[in-house]
């Protein structure tokens, strides 16, 4: 019986495997300052092993300023001086070149995933930081779009391309399932239980039997996590990418074809079967 294959998947996927995380490029915030009132924020990009971070903040005299930090990322962490600049071009001015104006001291940043981490600024204790996500709240409608799921393990990469378009009822631990048109693939934000704060996805066949489970965290159009096949206890690294947003607008990649395999095959399953598979995966797990 296929339910017996769901005994340890949540434990498998939440056990955690050690990988280096490339932080997502974009706007980051000190998590405790997400309301914006402190007026501090970070713009970060990592290319190869080099971190470039711009920070906007205030001086002790309340004047706004910005800093630039450049450093090497080693073992998911980087330390670099926060350098001030002055004398640059202002709105309406002629060409002017900014020059370095000293450093506020070193900052140290360490990443715990592609979207989370910790930073220690000069004269401050370490604080949690996260990618600022303002356009995609943790609800079913935010999962709508065309997605690519790449599962990587044992030298093998398997890819699932799915178009999540159908809103369905919530499962026991979620807040609303978003499924493919044929109900063979679905994802849901978990708001309670052992996987709360994650997105759980399942791929089933037309008989309702689980084929693969996925647990991930994402921000905007990118994410990472773990996946496991129904007949295997092996956990694989999962990398996901959204190709079209909920409005059907491309996210930066040219889409030549929406043909896919596992998640959008011609057969179909019932919405109830998809919801049951996801609920069992999130609450009981997956075992061979």
Rosetta silent file (secondary structure, phi, psi, omega in degrees, C-alpha in Angstrom):
SEQUENCE: XXXXXXXXXXXXXXXXXXXXXXXXXXXXXXXXXXXXXXXXXXXXXXXXXXXXXXXXXXXXXXXXXXXXXXXXXXXXXXXXXXXXXXXXXXXXXXXXXXXXXXXXXXXXXXXXXXXXXXXXXXXXXXXXXXXXXXXXXXXXXXXXXXXXXXXXXXXXXXXXXXXXXXXXXXXXXXXXXXXXXXXXXXXXXXXXXXXXXXXXXXXXXXXXXXXXXXXXXXXXXXXXXXXXXXXXXXXXXXXXXXXXXXXXXXXXXXXXXXXXXXXXXXXXXXXXXXXXXXXXXXXXXXXX
SCORE:     score description
SCORE:     0.000 S_00000001
   1 L     0.000  136.455 -171.234    0.000    0.000    0.000 S_00000001
   2 H   -66.741  -22.054  179.343    1.418    3.340   -1.018 S_00000001
   3 H   -63.643  -29.468 -178.989    0.770    4.916    2.411 S_00000001
   4 H   -67.713  -16.824  179.305    3.428    2.636    3.866 S_00000001
   5 H   -82.024    2.454 -172.611    5.960    4.409    1.662 S_00000001
   6 H  -111.866   26.654 -170.548    5.396    7.650    3.586 S_00000001
   7 L   -77.207  -33.183 -172.695    6.828    6.782    7.013 S_00000001
   8 L  -133.504   18.528 -176.075    9.976    8.934    7.205 S_00000001
   9 H   -65.531  -41.608  179.747   10.048   11.524    4.413 S_00000001
  10 H   -61.397  -40.991  177.310    9.564   14.559    6.625 S_00000001
  11 H   -66.379  -41.477  177.985   12.412   13.355    8.813 S_00000001
  12 H   -57.781  -51.872 -171.811   14.509   12.594    5.739 S_00000001
  13 H   -74.980  -22.647 -179.401   13.961   15.966    4.171 S_00000001
  14 H   -99.305    1.998 -178.309   14.361   17.949    7.371 S_00000001
  15 L   -66.404  -35.680  176.226   17.458   16.091    8.563 S_00000001
  16 L    89.185  124.405  176.387   19.701   18.553    6.721 S_00000001
  17 L  -116.365  148.369 -174.857   22.697   17.841    4.536 S_00000001
  18 L   -82.727  114.284  176.357   25.824   19.985    4.514 S_00000001
  19 L  -139.045  153.549  171.171   26.112   22.105    1.377 S_00000001
  20 L   -80.744  137.425 -177.717   27.544   25.486    0.546 S_00000001
  21 L  -109.878  130.001  172.464   24.812   27.986   -0.273 S_00000001
  22 L   -87.328  112.101 -177.956   25.142   30.737   -2.865 S_00000001
  23 L   -63.102  144.122  179.533   23.094   33.615   -1.410 S_00000001
  24 L   -69.557  138.735  176.004   20.475   35.056   -3.705 S_00000001
  25 L   -74.114  139.338  177.826   21.258   38.418   -5.226 S_00000001
  26 E   148.698 -159.511 -178.958   18.884   41.186   -4.220 S_00000001
  27 E   -88.256  126.759  176.793   17.680   43.229   -1.268 S_00000001
  28 E  -117.003  158.228  179.781   18.348   41.796    2.176 S_00000001
  29 E  -136.624  154.340  165.147   17.247   43.097    5.574 S_00000001
  30 E   -69.520  119.862 -169.217   18.122   42.654    9.205 S_00000001
  31 H   -55.848  -38.775 -179.008   15.209   40.402   10.080 S_00000001
  32 H   -73.959   -8.486 -179.418   14.358   42.236   13.303 S_00000001
  33 H  -113.367   24.873 -171.986   14.272   45.536   11.365 S_00000001
  34 L   -66.915  -16.831  177.574   11.974   44.386    8.583 S_00000001
  35 L   -71.848  -10.418  175.435    9.464   47.170    9.306 S_00000001
  36 L    85.463  -10.505 -175.909   11.989   49.587    7.775 S_00000001
  37 L   -64.216  -34.451  175.802   11.928   52.103   10.595 S_00000001
  38 L   -66.658  -19.260  176.391   15.620   51.704   11.443 S_00000001
  39 L    73.062   29.204  178.445   16.331   52.656    7.827 S_00000001
  40 L  -119.916  140.696  177.467   19.016   50.038    7.227 S_00000001
  41 E  -157.955  166.476 -175.468   19.188   47.568    4.390 S_00000001
  42 E  -128.693  140.463  170.068   21.594   45.509    2.324 S_00000001
  43 E  -118.130  117.929 -173.036   21.990   44.887   -1.386 S_00000001
  44 E  -126.460  148.450  173.530   24.090   41.777   -1.972 S_00000001
  45 E  -148.362  136.161  175.461   25.427   39.806   -4.885 S_00000001
  46 E  -121.350  123.197  177.033   27.865   36.895   -4.894 S_00000001
  47 E  -123.734  124.862 -170.969   29.608   35.956   -8.110 S_00000001
  48 L    58.243 -115.859  178.999   31.971   32.997   -8.025 S_00000001
  49 L  -116.328   19.848 -176.757   33.442   33.401   -4.508 S_00000001
  50 E  -109.594  124.411  176.906   33.310   37.216   -4.279 S_00000001
  51 E   -94.365  130.312  171.526   30.724   39.029   -2.168 S_00000001
  52 E  -118.999  119.084 -178.278   29.707   42.575   -3.082 S_00000001
  53 E  -128.881  128.523  172.182   27.507   44.240   -0.484 S_00000001
  54 E  -108.242  134.810 -179.510   26.120   47.769   -0.420 S_00000001
  55 E  -125.736  133.056  172.074   24.573   48.957    2.815 S_00000001
  56 E  -107.401  133.496 -174.304   22.468   52.028    3.435 S_00000001
  57 E  -156.207 -157.454 -179.560   22.409   53.272    7.015 S_00000001
  58 E  -132.282  151.579  171.355   22.962   56.390    9.146 S_00000001
  59 L   -82.417  171.361  179.082   25.909   58.110   10.755 S_00000001
  60 L   -62.107  -24.824  179.244   25.966   58.958   14.481 S_00000001
  61 L   -89.228   11.990  176.873   24.839   62.513   13.559 S_00000001
  62 L    78.971    1.921  177.866   21.706   61.063   11.848 S_00000001
  63 L   -77.180  135.015  178.516   22.949   61.794    8.339 S_00000001
  64 E   -69.544  149.510  178.505   22.189   59.027    5.829 S_00000001
  65 E  -154.968  175.128  174.993   25.124   57.292    4.219 S_00000001
  66 E  -139.040  158.946 -178.531   26.086   54.128    2.407 S_00000001
  67 E  -130.580  157.242  176.481   28.912   51.625    2.601 S_00000001
  68 E  -128.556  131.345  178.013   30.504   49.173    0.222 S_00000001
  69 E  -127.919  134.099  177.985   32.045   45.861    1.294 S_00000001
  70 E  -131.238  125.654 -179.514   33.903   43.405   -0.939 S_00000001
  71 E  -157.248  168.842  179.595   35.235   40.102    0.351 S_00000001
  72 E   -88.896  138.403  176.413   35.782   36.422   -0.369 S_00000001
  73 L   -93.478  119.050  178.899   33.173   33.867    0.678 S_00000001
  74 E  -129.919  124.815 -178.548   34.784   30.875    2.375 S_00000001
  75 L    53.670   45.348  175.991   32.714   28.151    4.053 S_00000001
  76 L    67.701   19.569 -178.703   29.546   30.234    3.632 S_00000001
  77 E  -141.413  155.870  178.359   31.060   33.270    5.405 S_00000001
  78 E  -148.590  146.098  173.981   32.869   36.489    4.540 S_00000001
  79 E  -127.156  132.903 -177.745   34.568   39.319    6.434 S_00000001
  80 E  -157.229  152.326  177.109   35.224   42.701    4.819 S_00000001
  81 E   -72.450  143.940  173.816   35.615   46.384    5.770 S_00000001
  82 E   -90.632  103.397 -172.723   32.579   48.660    5.422 S_00000001
  83 E   -94.696  131.865  174.785   34.058   51.480    3.341 S_00000001
  84 E   -87.253  158.850  175.408   32.517   54.967    3.201 S_00000001
  85 E  -137.142  153.492  179.349   32.579   57.184    0.108 S_00000001
  86 E  -148.787  163.388  172.805   32.164   60.914   -0.412 S_00000001
  87 L    82.372    9.167 -177.705   32.328   63.534   -3.148 S_00000001
  88 L   -80.762 -178.855 -175.517   30.377   61.641   -5.774 S_00000001
  89 L   -70.856  137.666  174.364   27.846   62.905   -8.256 S_00000001
  90 L  -111.552  170.399 -176.938   24.521   64.262   -6.962 S_00000001
  91 L   -58.535  121.866  177.707   21.275   64.788   -8.878 S_00000001
  92 L    87.764   -2.544 -177.998   21.842   67.445  -11.531 S_00000001
  93 L   -82.823  169.056  171.954   25.576   67.798  -10.936 S_00000001
  94 L   -78.440 -179.187 -178.551   28.341   67.573  -13.484 S_00000001
  95 L   -62.947  128.366  178.633   30.617   64.523  -13.589 S_00000001
  96 L  -141.446  147.906 -179.266   32.236   63.925  -10.199 S_00000001
  97 L  -110.285  125.672  174.877   34.177   60.959   -8.810 S_00000001
  98 L   -72.500  152.695  179.509   33.531   59.628   -5.345 S_00000001
  99 E  -131.059  154.568  177.448   36.514   58.790   -3.157 S_00000001
 100 E   -63.278  142.019 -179.086   36.997   56.536   -0.171 S_00000001
 101 E  -131.692   44.503  177.084   36.446   58.254    3.165 S_00000001
 102 E    89.937 -179.318 -177.513   37.600   55.660    5.657 S_00000001
 103 E  -128.385  144.447  175.582   35.976   52.558    7.053 S_00000001
 104 E   -80.605   -7.317 -176.627   33.411   52.014    9.776 S_00000001
 105 E   120.010  178.118 -179.268   35.158   48.748   10.601 S_00000001
 106 E   -83.299  144.701  167.983   34.788   45.156    9.518 S_00000001
 107 E  -114.997  147.543  176.580   31.513   43.354    9.105 S_00000001
 108 E  -122.307  131.211 -177.781   31.247   39.558    9.163 S_00000001
 109 E  -129.164  136.693  175.921   28.448   37.758    7.397 S_00000001
 110 E  -132.534  139.728 -175.764   27.636   34.055    7.333 S_00000001
 111 E  -104.452  135.916  176.566   24.945   32.363    5.296 S_00000001
 112 L  -104.709  -11.330  173.500   22.769   29.513    6.520 S_00000001
 113 L  -165.171 -175.155  177.406   20.910   29.139    3.216 S_00000001
 114 L   -70.419  -11.276 -175.674   20.445   31.015   -0.029 S_00000001
 115 L  -130.717    2.272 -177.939   17.988   33.361    1.690 S_00000001
 116 E  -138.588  159.478  177.349   19.031   33.486    5.362 S_00000001
 117 E   177.444 -162.806  179.326   22.101   34.206    7.430 S_00000001
 118 E  -139.862  148.271  178.240   23.660   36.338   10.159 S_00000001
 119 E  -134.465  144.842  172.793   25.672   39.549   10.115 S_00000001
 120 E  -122.802  112.040  177.744   27.808   41.283   12.706 S_00000001
 121 L   -86.356  163.930  177.343   28.335   44.987   12.117 S_00000001
 122 L   -56.445  133.298  176.921   31.034   47.023   13.905 S_00000001
 123 L    66.604   18.425  179.186   30.192   47.551   17.592 S_00000001
 124 L  -129.892  158.453  172.281   27.088   45.334   17.360 S_00000001
 125 L   -79.151  164.712 -179.458   26.158   41.780   18.254 S_00000001
 126 L   -65.896  139.106 -178.450   25.374   39.275   15.531 S_00000001
 127 E  -131.443  147.398  177.608   21.900   39.664   13.992 S_00000001
 128 E   -71.560  141.346  175.040   19.802   37.489   11.702 S_00000001
 129 E  -128.588  159.992  179.943   19.379   38.648    8.104 S_00000001
 130 E  -155.047  156.380  173.988   17.145   37.409    5.292 S_00000001
 131 E   -64.371  130.721 -177.952   16.301   38.097    1.671 S_00000001
 132 L   -76.828  115.983 -177.987   13.573   40.739    1.637 S_00000001
 133 L  -114.625  104.253 -174.724   10.475   39.179    0.112 S_00000001
 134 L  -112.228  -13.715 -176.422    7.761   41.769   -0.451 S_00000001
 135 L  -105.512   -6.927 -175.181    5.882   40.493   -3.518 S_00000001
 136 L  -133.616   83.444  176.074    5.243   36.870   -2.561 S_00000001
 137 L   -65.953  160.577 -176.804    3.547   36.279    0.793 S_00000001
 138 L   -76.495   76.959  178.215    3.420   32.711    2.093 S_00000001
 139 L  -145.476  164.618 -172.068    0.099   31.775    0.498 S_00000001
 140 H   -56.820  -41.077 -175.699   -1.099   29.476   -2.253 S_00000001
 141 H   -62.595  -25.064  179.598   -1.403   32.152   -4.930 S_00000001
 142 H   -72.478  -13.657  179.920    2.311   32.954   -4.612 S_00000001
 143 H   -90.429   -5.989 -178.349    3.162   29.455   -5.849 S_00000001
 144 L   -65.123  139.510  177.845    1.397   29.917   -9.168 S_00000001
 145 E   141.072  175.734  178.227    3.681   29.741  -12.210 S_00000001
 146 E   -92.949  123.600 -173.697    5.890   27.495  -14.315 S_00000001
 147 E  -122.083  150.939  170.271    8.633   25.892  -12.200 S_00000001
 148 E  -116.063  125.855  176.777   11.716   23.741  -12.789 S_00000001
 149 E  -110.009  115.188  177.871   12.687   21.263  -10.028 S_00000001
 150 E  -108.582  114.165  177.132   16.245   19.908  -10.327 S_00000001
 151 E  -100.052  126.655 -172.294   17.070   17.020   -7.983 S_00000001
 152 E  -123.832  125.352  178.405   20.798   16.344   -7.727 S_00000001
 153 E  -174.217  146.243  178.348   22.402   13.296   -6.127 S_00000001
 154 L    52.190   36.075  177.696   24.868   10.463   -6.756 S_00000001
 155 L    76.062    7.883 -177.388   26.049   12.171   -9.911 S_00000001
 156 E  -117.755  138.361  175.008   22.537   12.164  -11.403 S_00000001
 157 E  -117.479  122.641  174.404   20.306   15.153  -12.133 S_00000001
 158 E  -112.930  140.424 -174.208   16.571   14.626  -12.601 S_00000001
 159 E  -124.403  131.829  173.240   14.378   17.491  -13.754 S_00000001
 160 E  -119.257  129.392  176.444   10.652   18.079  -13.365 S_00000001
 161 E  -113.770  120.786 -174.000    8.973   21.001  -15.143 S_00000001
 162 E  -134.815  144.431  176.611    5.522   21.819  -13.804 S_00000001
 163 E  -109.933  106.407 -178.005    2.971   24.562  -14.348 S_00000001
 164 E   -88.975  112.765 -172.573    1.099   25.216  -11.099 S_00000001
 165 L  -131.260  -17.129 -170.171   -2.226   26.788  -12.018 S_00000001
 166 E  -109.511  117.207  176.611   -5.027   25.223   -9.943 S_00000001
 167 E   -79.223  134.993  179.832   -5.874   26.429   -6.433 S_00000001
 168 E  -132.505  172.787 -178.150   -7.177   23.698   -4.126 S_00000001
 169 L   -65.153  157.402  179.650   -8.225   23.321   -0.509 S_00000001
 170 L   -74.462  149.570  170.974   -5.664   23.339    2.280 S_00000001
 171 L   -88.367 -177.055 -172.669   -4.287   20.167    3.829 S_00000001
 172 L   -59.208  -37.196 -175.730   -4.020   19.657    7.592 S_00000001
 173 L  -109.539    4.866 -176.052   -0.746   21.577    7.995 S_00000001
 174 E  -114.590 -175.641 -178.421   -0.927   23.948    5.023 S_00000001
 175 E  -125.873   24.344  177.939   -2.768   27.042    3.862 S_00000001
 176 E   130.095  127.432 -175.481   -3.858   26.055    0.365 S_00000001
 177 E   -96.108  137.885  173.993   -2.515   23.762   -2.320 S_00000001
 178 E  -113.287  123.317 -169.641   -1.491   24.944   -5.791 S_00000001
 179 E  -124.607  163.613  171.864   -1.566   22.125   -8.351 S_00000001
 180 L   -73.108  164.831 -175.441   -0.913   21.351  -11.986 S_00000001
 181 L   -61.590  -28.913 -178.568   -3.937   21.109  -14.283 S_00000001
 182 L   -96.297    5.275  177.950   -3.894   17.301  -14.160 S_00000001
 183 L    62.237   26.146  176.896   -3.473   17.145  -10.362 S_00000001
 184 L   -95.859  -12.965 -178.831   -0.289   15.085  -10.612 S_00000001
 185 E  -141.374  134.199  178.957    1.931   17.740   -9.021 S_00000001
 186 E  -153.252  153.881 -178.656    1.154   20.135   -6.197 S_00000001
 187 E  -135.029  153.104 -178.973    2.843   22.416   -3.654 S_00000001
 188 E  -154.497  138.454  171.063    1.752   24.024   -0.410 S_00000001
 189 E   -69.958  131.466  176.346    3.165   26.342    2.245 S_00000001
 190 E   -94.237  125.459 -176.763    3.288   24.534    5.601 S_00000001
 191 L  -112.565   -3.266  174.566    2.113   26.726    8.483 S_00000001
 192 L  -152.613  168.971 -179.450    2.135   24.118   11.261 S_00000001
 193 L    89.833 -175.736 -174.671    3.755   20.790   12.047 S_00000001
 194 L   -67.297  -21.698 -178.868    7.399   19.698   11.798 S_00000001
 195 L  -107.043   19.623  178.422    7.854   21.307    8.368 S_00000001
 196 L   -56.304  136.082 -178.284    6.259   24.663    9.207 S_00000001
 197 L    94.771   -7.798  177.588    7.969   27.450    7.260 S_00000001
 198 L  -107.369  166.543  168.419    8.764   25.194    4.305 S_00000001
 199 E  -104.225  129.828  176.794    7.001   24.466    1.030 S_00000001
 200 E  -109.172  132.841  178.146    6.118   20.787    0.521 S_00000001
 201 E  -126.601  150.260  176.109    5.501   19.443   -2.990 S_00000001
 202 E  -135.248  148.494  170.127    4.452   16.008   -4.225 S_00000001
 203 E  -119.905  122.207 -179.958    4.380   14.252   -7.568 S_00000001
 204 E  -120.268  166.023  172.949    1.906   11.380   -7.823 S_00000001
 205 L   -94.463 -178.869 -174.539    0.773    9.104  -10.634 S_00000001
 206 L   -67.471  -14.518  176.747   -2.772    8.862  -11.958 S_00000001
 207 L   -90.693   -3.303  179.519   -3.591    6.210   -9.333 S_00000001
 208 L    92.238    2.085 -179.862   -2.622    8.555   -6.504 S_00000001
 209 L   -78.428  132.775 -179.462    0.618    6.741   -5.613 S_00000001
 210 E   -65.859  132.695  176.788    3.446    9.035   -4.518 S_00000001
 211 E  -103.752  -41.983  179.278    6.386    9.179   -6.944 S_00000001
 212 E  -157.051  144.669  175.836    8.588   11.835   -5.323 S_00000001
 213 E  -115.120  150.350 -176.503    8.386   14.285   -2.435 S_00000001
 214 E  -135.693  136.623  173.273   10.032   17.720   -2.208 S_00000001
 215 E  -128.880  127.022 -173.535   10.705   20.042    0.734 S_00000001
 216 E  -151.055  163.065  167.340   12.071   23.493   -0.015 S_00000001
 217 E  -122.704  138.704 -178.617   12.384   27.120    0.915 S_00000001
 218 E  -136.717  159.320  173.303   12.197   29.763   -1.789 S_00000001
 219 E  -137.848  122.245 -179.437   12.382   33.500   -2.190 S_00000001
 220 L    61.404  -96.801 -174.501   10.823   35.237   -5.190 S_00000001
 221 L  -121.386    7.637 -177.022   11.822   32.914   -8.072 S_00000001
 222 E  -135.555  152.074  177.571   14.564   30.703   -6.616 S_00000001
 223 E  -165.210  174.880  177.825   14.860   28.146   -3.869 S_00000001
 224 E  -150.821  162.624 -179.711   16.574   25.068   -2.560 S_00000001
 225 E   175.624 -139.342 -176.676   15.821   22.070   -0.390 S_00000001
 226 E  -141.812  153.882  175.605   15.708   18.288   -0.645 S_00000001
 227 E  -137.140  161.133  178.381   13.781   15.634   -2.516 S_00000001
 228 E  -153.242  136.839  176.720   13.349   11.893   -2.208 S_00000001
 229 E   -74.871  155.693 -176.914   11.772    9.235   -4.401 S_00000001
 230 L   -64.012  -28.566 -176.539    8.986    7.117   -2.961 S_00000001
 231 L  -104.837   23.460 -176.970   11.004    3.913   -3.240 S_00000001
 232 L  -143.746  144.071  174.023   14.281    5.282   -1.897 S_00000001
 233 L   -93.746    2.061 -178.603   15.664    6.518    1.405 S_00000001
 234 L   -77.706  129.547  178.893   18.287    8.562   -0.456 S_00000001
 235 L   -96.623  133.772 -179.841   17.973   12.315   -0.035 S_00000001
 236 E  -116.998  145.636  174.421   18.884   14.535   -2.982 S_00000001
 237 E   -65.309  138.388 -178.830   19.748   18.200   -3.132 S_00000001
 238 E  -120.010  129.915  174.635   16.920   20.198   -4.730 S_00000001
 239 E  -123.791  128.111 -177.055   17.296   23.445   -6.684 S_00000001
 240 E  -122.024  152.911  179.141   14.167   25.167   -7.989 S_00000001
 241 E  -147.027  129.839  175.832   13.570   28.045  -10.371 S_00000001
 242 E   -87.944  127.274 -178.383   10.335   29.790  -11.382 S_00000001
 243 E   -93.902  -29.522  174.182   10.220   30.477  -15.128 S_00000001
 244 E  -133.699  144.044 -179.473    6.968   32.464  -15.218 S_00000001
 245 L   -81.449  179.558 -177.737    5.359   34.462  -12.436 S_00000001
 246 L   -57.903  -18.241  178.451    1.693   34.125  -11.339 S_00000001
 247 L   -92.226   -1.904 -178.388    0.665   36.415  -14.225 S_00000001
 248 L    87.243    9.700  179.968    2.435   34.245  -16.798 S_00000001
 249 L   -86.727  133.193  179.589    5.247   36.769  -17.300 S_00000001
 250 E   -61.132  144.705 -176.972    8.718   35.295  -17.857 S_00000001
 251 L   -95.666   11.487  176.293   11.170   35.789  -14.991 S_00000001
 252 L   131.447  -15.201  177.700   14.204   36.341  -17.181 S_00000001
 253 L  -101.071  142.961  176.693   14.662   33.109  -19.096 S_00000001
 254 L   -78.764  121.378 -177.651   13.466   32.699  -22.668 S_00000001
 255 L   -98.771  113.346 -179.792   10.843   29.975  -22.733 S_00000001
 256 L   -94.128  -24.600 -178.230   10.765   28.117  -26.046 S_00000001
 257 L  -155.495  143.773  175.451    8.563   25.260  -24.927 S_00000001
 258 L  -105.009   16.805  177.091    6.449   24.347  -21.930 S_00000001
 259 L   -67.482  142.037  179.254    6.669   20.656  -22.670 S_00000001
 260 L  -150.795  178.196 -176.398    7.553   18.610  -19.605 S_00000001
 261 L  -108.175  -96.993 -165.540    7.473   15.113  -18.277 S_00000001
 262 H   -54.815  -44.252 -172.924    6.496   13.898  -14.876 S_00000001
 263 H   -80.817  -15.142 -174.249    4.403   16.804  -13.604 S_00000001
 264 H  -132.785   34.010 -179.663    2.362   17.484  -16.733 S_00000001
 265 L   -69.947  169.053 -171.138    1.848   14.112  -18.396 S_00000001
 266 L   -68.889  -28.517  177.912   -1.379   13.381  -20.265 S_00000001
 267 L   -71.768  168.077 -177.470   -2.901   11.254  -17.489 S_00000001
 268 L  -142.923  162.620  176.323   -4.563   12.907  -14.539 S_00000001
 269 L  -129.730  171.745 -179.338   -5.459   12.299  -10.907 S_00000001
 270 L   -83.675  152.523  175.669   -8.139   13.666   -8.617 S_00000001
 271 H   -57.867  -36.159 -179.463   -7.564   16.753   -6.445 S_00000001
 272 H   -62.792  -39.942 -179.960   -8.337   14.618   -3.382 S_00000001
 273 H   -65.405  -40.203  179.777   -5.539   12.172   -4.217 S_00000001
 274 H   -65.795  -45.520  179.674   -3.010   14.973   -4.603 S_00000001
 275 H   -63.247  -38.946  179.060   -4.012   16.602   -1.317 S_00000001
 276 H   -64.792  -42.491 -179.891   -3.888   13.288    0.518 S_00000001
 277 H   -63.653  -43.247 -179.304   -0.404   12.514   -0.760 S_00000001
 278 H   -66.895  -41.818 -179.601    0.929   15.934    0.232 S_00000001
 279 H   -62.604  -42.914  179.122   -0.675   15.790    3.675 S_00000001
 280 H   -67.395  -38.135  177.712    0.769   12.368    4.402 S_00000001
 281 H   -62.959  -43.884 -176.832    4.211   13.392    3.198 S_00000001
 282 H   -70.026  -28.708 -173.965    4.192   16.481    5.418 S_00000001
 283 H  -103.571  -28.651 -173.514    2.975   14.648    8.527 S_00000001
 284 L  -116.392  -33.472  178.868    4.321   11.097    8.318 S_00000001
 285 L   102.371 -174.746 -172.458    7.267   10.993    5.953 S_00000001
 286 L  -134.842  129.267  178.023    8.549    8.702    3.273 S_00000001
 287 L  -136.403  154.896  177.902   10.307    5.342    3.511 S_00000001
 288 L   -68.488    0.000    0.000   11.236    2.659    0.998 S_00000001
